[in-house]
Amino acid sequence: MTKHKNKTNRSNDPHAAREASRYETPLPSRELILSTMADQGVPLSVEQLYILLDISEQEREIFNRRLKAMEREGQIMQNRKGALCITDKLDLIAGVVQGHPDGFGFLVPDDKTKTNGEDLFLSPKEMSQVMHGDRAMVRMSGLDRRGRPEGKIVEVLDRRTQKLVGRVIQSSGVTIVAAEDKRVNQDILIPYHLDMGAKSGQVVMVELTDQPSAHAQPMGKIVEILGNYADSGMEIEIALRKHNLPHEFSAEAVRIAEAYPKSVQADDFKGRIDCREMPLITIDGETARDFDDAVFAERQGKGWRLVVAIADVSFYVKPKDALDKDAYDRGNSVYFPRRVIPMLPEALSNGLCSLNPDVERLCMICDMQIDGAGIVKQYKFYPSVMRSKARMTYTKVHDILQNPEGELAQEYAWLNPHLQNLQSVYQLLLKQREKRGAIEFESSETIMVFNENGKIERIEPSLRNEAHRLIEECMLAANVCASEFLKKHEHPALYRIHEGPTPEKLELLRTFMAEFGFGVGGGESPQAKDYCKLLDRIKDRPDAQLLQTVLLRSMQQAVYSPDNVGHFGLAYDAYAHFTSPIRRYPDLLIHRAIKAVLNGDKYKAGDWSELGIHCSMTERRADDATRDVTNWLKCFYMQDRIGEVFEGTVAGVTSFGLFVALDGVYVEGLLHVTELGNDYFHYDKARHEMAGERTGVRYRLGDRLTVKLVRVDLETTKIDFTLVNKNNELDVKPEVEYAKNSAAVKTSVKSQTAVKSTPKFEGGKPDAAFGRKPASRSAKSPAKPATGSAKPKLENKPVKSKKVAKKTTKRKVKK
């Protein structure tokens, strides 16, 4: 029997105030529980903890839930005798399982200091008892044959996969479902009476009834049949479920949204400054439907007044109500080609909250005074009511500013002076941006052009113009004011933080740049200015795109956090998101916090750290889902172009090959290492290159290559190339049909860009149909490689096209 040391005095809990602010009946904090267990020095039963922490009968149920949560997160665990142990004392490592399509996986530790910053390798045998995304407790078991630390699963802490989307496979009377997420490599066995009559090849939702174990595969039941794989829009339905994106609002949320009047009521004006006569306008993309922001500028003495009005979403979405819960779960709106999954129901996102033209709307205003040098000298926030005077687009505003005497400028003659004022303010803000040293990378987005049958007809570049940058600078100014306002009043907030490069990435960057004769200033802690100086030096070089890409990849990802460490890329000491509350939950939190300060109150959002982690996760989740959809659509677009030859640029270098971005079609694919030539190729991470051991051939990021499309796999969304224009020893000069910018240009292999490689042709004679475009196929037929003889092209009727943006967000700059 364990002899207890003295009871712990709960009043001495160092985190008692935090617990009291969160719960009506405060419990001992996790830290106190762990310290109490550590003081005893031995595993303890739950009953012993009741005594030590003075847990009453009424508190035990809630206390047990806290212990279960600590167990799920790997802080404690039960031994075989049922006693609770501190996992840190058991030399166990808690983390999240990350699966791999090839059957193995990794444990991503919660605390990487225990593994020297490395993930733990999990063999296929270990992965057979868990699924991608599960939380597990692992014991290090040594090193695998490649020298990686390897782990053995001790306990599965949390089974996070309860439902998944997949395709039905039926054979010999057995029905299984293969998950669409290839990181889940176990097939789900479906009993015959639980298959809902689903047919082979259909896409379904499965609810797991039995989780995998070391001795049995997972079992489940089909709960929804989504349709056939080739159905229009199925790629989005799959992505929504694969990434667990909430896409249906609760009935209560819809009821609350639709219960609001269709227009702003006079009673809602109370306590607001009337700005209905101010000529505020919205400037957004052509396809935008939710208008978060409106702007106005006027000269004020030697400086300017800039007014940024943002939709007052917090007036309608109350903390803890059904609308708020759904908005929190979603975290942000998700913009797919041809479809948007909004954060708020349409009655609010496109209706009552959206700053539509010529209707009264409630808003929060950031009113700024900017001096002649472009510095914001004063600002104030206040609730207001406004009426947008015009719904403008980036294209129109750019045209008016570039052609002040043009036809469009004449049409909007009344608006021209206001646009000129905004342009003047933008020029001043831009000077401050340059002086501050904010990093400006040149990036290109794409637009998918669909025909009326829902198929991609072509992919076009989407270029940012001065109107995009004008609005961006106005929004940046308002966001900075929001962060400074909350920081000044010492109110908790969710900052948008962006840390500088890690020491490891900085070292790799300096190694790479040194080969080109460049250095990265700033010592161990470079600033944005140091990056800008380097960008200025390389911008006119022919390899500028290569060097810029390496610079971009050296930086960390921006996230949300209550701990303000500044924004490295924008060179701000404090930065927060305030300007898009219709489509981003962090902005809604900032609005509530600002309102609380204005009212002399404090907004209790809960655990701000947890909110930051959650919102960062939902942002990444949305990015992953949209990437899946666009990749699938690009594969579908390219499957009828197998055999064509393209020029492209090496956009990525990995240990297994090169990713090549094609000119004109804006699609990437893999040139596998086995296609690079008959040699042993070694990957150099620091130099971003593959080098041949025998030949000395080198392929580097930014190199120009000529490649042939040989394989498109819709199931895995992979595109494979082979290298064209190798210096073959047979000296054969086949003519190819060369595709560039969707125009056929015949050229000989000899006239194409040379690639440093000397393998032989596969086979003695060139393929007669080498590079020729295969015949058109129906959408449902699988992609097939080009055969030896070319088929005649089918005559297709012309189909009317329409442009659909890959993302219909107003601004694609993630700051």
N, C-alpha and C positions, 0 to 999 in steps of 0.2 A: 504493500500500500504506500502510495506516495505521500510523503509528509509535506504539506503546503507551507510555503513561506507566508509572510504577512499578506493580507488582502491588499489589493490595489485600491487606492482612494480615487474614485471616479472624478472627484472634483479637481484632482490634479492633472486631468487629461489635458495635454497641451493643445489639443484641437477641439476642446469642448465648445468654444464659441462657434466654430465652423459647423459642428453637428447641430447646435441649437438653432442656427440660422436655416438649416435644411429640413429639420424634422420637428414635429410637434412634441414627440417623446424622444429626446436625444439618447442615443446609445453610446457605449464606449467606442471611440474611433478605432479604425483598423490599426493605426499605429500603436495605440494603447494595448490592443489585443495581442499584437505581435511582441511588444516589449514585455508584457506579462508572461507570455509563454516562454520567452527567452530567459526571463528571470528565474523561472522554475527549473529550467535546464533539462527537462524531460518531456516526452510526449504527454499530452493531457487529454482526458475525456471531456466531453461537452459539459457534463455535470460538474466537473472540477472547475471549468471556466465560469459556470454560473456562480459558484461560491466565491472564486477569486475576484470576480468583477461585480459581485453583488447584483446579479441579474434577478429581478423579481419574477414571479409566476406570469404576470401580465406582459412582461417584456420578452419572454423566452421565444415566442413564435417569431417575433421580428428579429431577435438576436440570431436565431437559427438561420434566417434568410441571409443575414449579413455573413455568417460563417460559410454558407453555401456559395455566396458571391465571391468570397475570398478564395474558396476552393476552385471555383471556375477560372479565376484569374491566376491561379498557380501560386498564391501566397502561402497557402497551407494545404495539407492533404491528409487523408486518413490512412493509417497503416493497417496491416491485416487484423489487428486486434481492435480496430475501430477508434484508436486514439488519434488525436490531431497532432500533426508535426509541422514544424516550420520547414518549408521546402529548401530554403537556403542552407539549412543544416544537414540536408540529405544529399547534397551535391547533385541536385536535380535542376533541370533547366526547363522553364515554362515558355511556351511560345505558340505561334500559329503555324499550322502545316501548310506548305505551299507545294502543290502537286506539279508534275511535269508530264506532258503527253506520252513520254517514253516509259512511264511506269514508276520511276523513282520519284523522290521529292526532297524537300528540305524543311527543317524547322527554323523559322525566323524567330530568334529569341526575343523575349520582352526586354531583357537586359543583355546587350551584346558584349558588355565588358567581361562577362563570364566565359565568352568564347573568342576573345581577342578580335571582336568585330565580325566574326564569320558566322554564316549559317551552318547548321548541322545537316549533313547528308543523311537521308533516310532511304534505305534500300527498298526495292519493290516488295520484298517480304514484309517490311515494316509498314509500307504504305497500304498493304492489303487490308489493314485493320482500321484505317482512318480515311477521311475524305479531305479534299482540298478545302481549306478554310476552317477545319476543326482546330480547337485548342487542345494541346497535349503536353504532358510532362515527360521529359526525355532524359535519359542518363547517357553521358558520353561514353562511347565504347572503344574509342581509339581512332585510327585513321583508315580511310579506304585506300584502294590501290593507287589513287591519284593524289594521295596526301591530304585529302580533305577530312576535317573532323567528322566523325560518324556518330550517330545516336541510335539508341534503342528506346522504343516507346514503353514507358512504365505505366502510364495511365492517360486515358482520354478525358480531358477536363470538361469539354463542352462540344457537343455535336451540333455544329452550326448549319449543316445541310439537312433540312427537313423536306424541302421540295426542290425539284430540278426539272429542267426542260430537256427533252431529248427526242430521238427518233426510234420508232418501233422497228424491231427486227424479229421476224418469225421464221423458225426453222425446226422441222421435225416435231411440230406440235408444241414447241417451247417459245414463249414470248419474253423477250428482254427489251430494255430501253437503253440505248447508248446515249450518254449525256452529250449535249452540244458543247459544254465546257470541257475541252479535251484534257484539262488538268484533273478532272474526275475520270480516272481510268478504269473504274469498276463498272461493269454493266449491271443494271438493276433487273432482277428476276421478277416477273409479273405472274402471279397465279392466274389460271385460265378464267376464273370467275371474277377477277378484278381488273380486266383489261378494257372494259367499256365497249368491246367490239372494235377496238382500233385495228386498222389494217397496217400491214408492213409498209414502212416508208413514211407514215404519217408523223407529224410533230405533235407531241403530247406533253402534258404536265404530269409528273409523278410525285406522289407523296410517299415518303419512305415509311415502311412499317417495321423493318428490321435493319439496323445499322450494320455495316461490315464488321467482321471480326477476323481473327487469325485463322478461323476454321470455316467460315461461311461468308458467302457473298451477300450484298445487301438485297433486300426484297422490298417491294412497294406495290402501290395500286395506282392505276391511271385515274386522275380526277378531272382532266380536261383534255379534249381533242382540239388542237388549234387549227389543223388542216394539213394540206399537202405542202411539201417543202418548197415547191415552185410557185405557190400562190403569191400574188402581189402583196407586198407589205409584210410577208412572213419573216423577213430578216429583222424587222423592227420588233415584231412580237417575240421572236427568240431572244433578241438582245435585252428586252425589258425583263424577261424572266431569268435569263442567264446571269444577269448582274443584279438581280433582286431590286429592280427599280420600281418603286410604288407608282402605279399608273391609273388607279381607280380611286376617286375620292370617296370618303365615307359618306353615308347618307346624311349624317348630321352636318358635315361640312358643306355639302351641297345645299342643304336646307337653310343654313345660316346665310350663305352667299346669296341665294336667290330670294331670301326674305328682305334683303335691303332694297330700298326704292331704286328705280332705274336711274334716277338723277339725284344730285345733291340737294338736300333740304335746307331751307332757310335757318332752321334751328341748329344746323351743323356749323353755321358761321360764327357761333359764339366763341369769343376769345381769339379770333383770327384777324389778321390784318388783310384788308381787302386789296387784292392786286389784280382784279378782273380787268382793269383798264390798261394795265402794263402790257406792252406788245411782246409777250413771251411766245416763243415758237418752239416746236419740236423739230429735230433733225435726226432722221434715222434711215435705215436701209429700206429699199423698195418693198420688201416682203414683210417688214416688221408689223406687228399688230398690237403689241403691248408697249406703250410709250411711258417710260419711267420719268424722263427728264425734259425740261424746257429751259431755254436760256434767253437772257436779255442783257445788253450792255449799253451804257451811255457815258459820255464824257462828264467828268466831275472835276472842275478846276484843272490842275495840271495832270491829273490822273484819270482813273476810270472807275465806274461802278459796274460790277459783274454780279448778276443775279442768276442763281441756279435753283430752279424749282423742281422738287422731287415729289412724286406721288406719295401721299400720306397713307400708306398701307396700314400703318399701326393703328389708325383710327378705326379700321374695320376688322382687323385681325387681332383679337384680344389674347393676352397670355393665357395659356392652358385650355383654350376652347378647342373645338374640333378642327376649325380652320388652322389654328396654330399648330396643332399636333400633326396634321397632314403636311403643313409647310415644313415643319421640322424634319419629318421623316424623309421628305423629298430633298430638302436642303437647297435645291436650285431647280430652275426649269432645265429641261433637256431638249436640245434642238437637233432633230434628225432631218435628213432630206425628206421633204414633203410632209413632215409631221412634227408637232411640238408636244412635249409632255410638260404642261405648265406646273409651276409650284402652287398656284392658286387656281380655284375654279374659274371658268371663263367669264362668269358674271362679274368677277372682280378684275382678273388679269387683263381682259380685253374690253371691259366695260367700266364699272364705277371707279376703279383705281387708275385706269389708263388715261393719260392726258390727251384725250382726243380733241380735235379742233372744234371751236365754237360751242363748247359746253362747259359748264361750271364744274370745277374739280377741286377737291381738297388737296393741299400740298404742304410740304415742309420746305422752307426757303433758307438757303445759305446766301446771305447778302454781303458781298465783299467790296472793300475799297482797295484799289490797286494803284500804286504810284507810277510815275513815269518810267521807272526802271523795271516794272513788272513784278514788284514785291507786294504781297498782300499785307497791307498795313493794319487793317481792321476788318472784322467780320462779325456777323451776328446771325443767329438762327431764330426763326419764328414760324409758327403755324400760320397758314394763309389759305385764301381761296383765290383761284385764278381761272382764266379762260384763255386757252391757247388760240392765238390768232392765225396760225397756219401749221399744217403738217407738211414739212419739207423733207426732201431726201438729200443724201450726200451728193448724189449726181447733180441734182438741180442747183444746190448751193455752190458746188464747185464750178458749175458752168456760169452761174451769175457772177461769182468773184473773178473768174478768169476772163469773162467777156461782159464787162459792165455796160457795154452799149449793145449787146446782143439782143436777140428776140426774146429769150427767156427773162433777161433782166428788165426788158420793157414791160413784159407781162406782170412782173412782180416789182414794179417801180416803187410802190409804197414801202416795200420791204428792204429795198436795196440799201438805204442808209443804216438800217439796223444790222444788216449783214456786214457792212463795212466797219461798223463799230466793233462787232465781234471779231472780225479779222484783225483789227488793230490790237485788241486785247490779246488775241492769240499770239501775235508777233512778239509782244512784250513777254508773255509767259514762256514762249519758246526760247527767248534769250536767257531767261532765268534757268530754264532747263539745261541749256548748254553750259551756262556758268556753273550750275550745280554739279554737272558731270553725269547726268542720268544717261544710262546706256540705251542706245537706239539701234536695234537690230533690224535689218531689212528682211521681212518675211513675206511669203506669198501664200494666199489662200486660194481655194478652188471652188468653182460653182459647177454643179452637175446639171446639165441640160437634159430634161426628160421629154420624151414625146408623149402623145396623148394615150399611148398604151402602157405608160408607166415605165418604159425602158430608157436607160441612159443613151442619149444620142451622141453626146460628146462631153468632155470635161474642159472647162475654160478657167484661166486664171482670174482671180478677183483682186483688183489692185486698190490699195488705199490712196485716197487723194487728200487734198488740203482740208476738205470739210470734215473728213474722219479725224484728222489730227486736231482741228479746231475744237471739236466737241470733246475729244479726249483730254486736251489740256484744261478745258473748263471743268470737266469731271474730276480730274486730278486735283485741281485747286480746291474744290468743294470737299473732296475726301480728306485732304490734308487738314483743312479747317475742322472737320468733324473729329479727327483723331486728336488734334491739339486742344479742342474744346473739352473733350472728356478727360484728357490728360491733365489739363489745367485745373479742372474741378475734382481731380482725384477720384473719378468714377470708373469702376471696372468697365472694360470694353474688350471687344474682340478685334484685335489689330490684324492687319494683313502684313505678315512679316516675310522677309526674304533675306536669308543669311548669305554671307559671302562664301566663296569656295572652301571646301574642306581642305586640310593640309595635303591629303593624298591627291585630290584633283588638282590642286595648285601645283604640286610637284610635277604631275604628268603634263600639265599645261606648259610649264616652263621648259620642260624637256623638249616638248614638241616645237614650241616657238623658237627655241635656241637653234634648231636646225635651219630655220629661215633667217637667222640673224636678228631676232627680236627678243626683247626681254619684257617681263611683266613687273612693273614697279610696285611699290607699296610694301615691300618686305614680306613678312609673314601674314600681314593683314591688309591686302590691297583693297582699295576703295573703288567705287564706280568710276571715278575720274581716271584711275590708272587703266581701266579697261577702255575708256573712251579715247585716251591718248593713243593706245595701241590700235584701236579701230580706225582712227584718223590716219595713222601711218600706213595701214594696209588697204584702205578703201579703194585705191587706184591700181592695185596690183591685179594681174590676171587671175591669181589664185586667192583673191579676197574672200570669195564665198567659202572656200575650204577653211581659211583661217578664222572666219567669223563663226562657222559651224563649231569648230573646236572650242572657241571662246564661250559660245552659248552652252555647250555641253559640260563645261567646267563648273557652271553655276548650279546652285541647289534649287529645289522647287519651292515656290512661294506657298505658304500655308496660313491658316488662321490660328491665332494664339492670344491669350490675355497678357502674355509676357512680351512687352514691346521691346524688340531688338532692332527696330528700324527696317527700312526696305533698301537692300543693297542695290538692286537694279535701277530703281528710281531715285536713289540718293536722297531719301527722306529719313529724318530721325524718327518720325512717327507717321503711320499711314493706316487708314481704315477704309472699309467699303461702306459708302453712304448712299450712292446714287442709283442703285438698282434694287429697291425693295420688292418689286413685283416678281423678280426672278431669282433673287438671292436671299437666303435666310439671314446671313450675317448682317446685311444692310438693314433688315427689319429690326434686328437686335440693337444696332447703332441708333436707329430712329427712336426706339423706346428709351434708350439710355439718355439721349439728348433731351427728350421731352421730360424725363424725370428730373434732370438738372434744372431745366427751365422752370419746373414747378416746385423746386426746392425739395425734391424727393430723391429716392434712390431706387433704381430698378434692380430687383432681385431676380436674376435670370436663372439662378441655380449654380451649377458648377461650370464656370467659364472655360476651364481647361477642357472639360469633356465636350462642351459645345464646339470649341475650336477643333478638336480631334474629329468630331462627327461631321462638321461642315467641310473640313478638308477631305474627309473620306467621300462624302457625297459628290464633291467636285471631281475627284479622281474617278469615281464610279461612272459619272456622266461622260467623262472623256473616254473611258474604256468602252462604254456602250456605243457611243457615236463612232468611235474608231472601228469597232466590229462591223457596224452597219455599212460604213463607207467602204471598208475593205471588201465586204461581200459584194456590194454593188459594183465596185471596180473589177472584181473577179468576173462577175456576170457580164460586165461590159467587154472584158478582154477575151472571154472564152471563144468568141468567133474570130479571133485574130491570131490564133495559134499558127505558127509558121512565118509570121511577119518579122521583119528585121527593123530594129530601132537603134537610134543613138541615145545614149544616156550618160548620167554622171554617177559615180560611186557616192552614195549617200550614207553608207554605213559599212563599217568593217568589223567582222566578228571572227571568232575562231573557226567557224564552219563555212565562211564564205563572204561574199560582198553583196550588199543591197544596192541595187541600181535603180535610180529614178529616171524614167524615160522622158525624153523631150516631147513636147507637144501634147501628150496624153496624160501627164501628171499622175503616173502610176508607178509604184515601186514593186520590185520582185527580187528574188534571190538568185545570184550566180554562185552555185555551190563550189566549194573549194576543189572538188574533183573535176570541175569544168575549167579550171585555170591553167591546166597544162600538166604534162607528165613529170611531176616533180613533188618533192615534199615541201609543203608551204607552212611557214611559221607565222603565227599572229603576234604582232607587236602592238600591245595596247597603247603604249605611250606615243608611238609614231602613227597610230591609226593606219596600219598597213599590214599586208600579207607579203612575205618575202620567200621566194623559192630558194631552197637549200643548194641545189645543183646549178641551176641556171642563173641565179641572182635576180630573176624577174621580180619586180615589186609592183604591187597594186595598192594605191593609197587613196584615202578619202579625197574626193574631188577630181579623181582621174576620169577622163573621157573614154568610154568604151562603146563598141558596137555589139549588140546582143540580139539573139533570136529567141522569140517566145516559143517555148516547147511544151509547157504544161500549165494548166489552170485547174486548181482543185477547189471547188466551191465549198466542199465540206470543211476543209481546214483553212479556207481563204488564203491559199498560198499560190504564188505565181513564180514559176521557175524559168530561168534563161540558160542558154548556152552561149559561149563566147564565139563571135563571128570574126572573120579576118585574122584568124591565126595564120602564122606563116607556115602553111602546110608544105610538106616536102614533095608532094606530087605536082606542085606548081599548077594546080587546076584553077581556072578563072571562071567560076560559075557566075551567071548574072542573077541578081536577086531583085525581088520587088521590095523596094525600100520604103518603109512607112515613116513619114515625118510630118507632123502637123496635119495629119489626116490626108495628105496628098501623096500619091504614088510617084516616086522618082526612081527611075532605073539607074543603077550604077554598078560598076564592077567591084569585086572584092578588093582588087588592087588599089582602087581609088579611095577606099574608106580609111578611117583613122586606124593607124597601126597600133597593135597591142603587143607588148613585149612578151611573147610566148612562142614556143616552138614544138607543139605537139603535132602529130599526124592527123590527117582527116580520119574520121571513123569510117572505114570501108574504102575500097579502091576507087569508087566513082561517086561523084556528088549526086545527091538526090535530085531527080528530075523536077520535083515540085519544091525544091529548096526555096524557102521564103515566100512561097505563093500563098495568098489568102484563101482559106478553105471556103466552101460554099456556106451560105447562111443557114443557120439551124433554128429550129423552133426553140422557144424559151425552155421547154421541158426536156429537150434532148441533152444528154451529157456531152461535155466537151471532149473532143477526140483529137489526137494529133493528126497533122497533115499526112495524107497517104501519098503513095508514089505518083498518082495521077491527079491532076487538078479537076475539080468538078465545076460545071458551069454555074455562074452566079444566078440566083433567083431574082426575078424582077419584082421589086417592091413598090407599092404605091407611096407617093410622098406623104409624109405624116407631119402634121403641124407640131412645132416644138414649143416648149415653154421652159423658161429658166426657173430652176429651183435652187436656192442657196443651200450649200452643204450644211450651214448653220445659219439660222435666221436671227442670230443675236445681232444687236446693233453695233457692237464693237467686239472684235475678236482679239483684242489685246488683253492678255491676262496679267494684271498688275497686282 
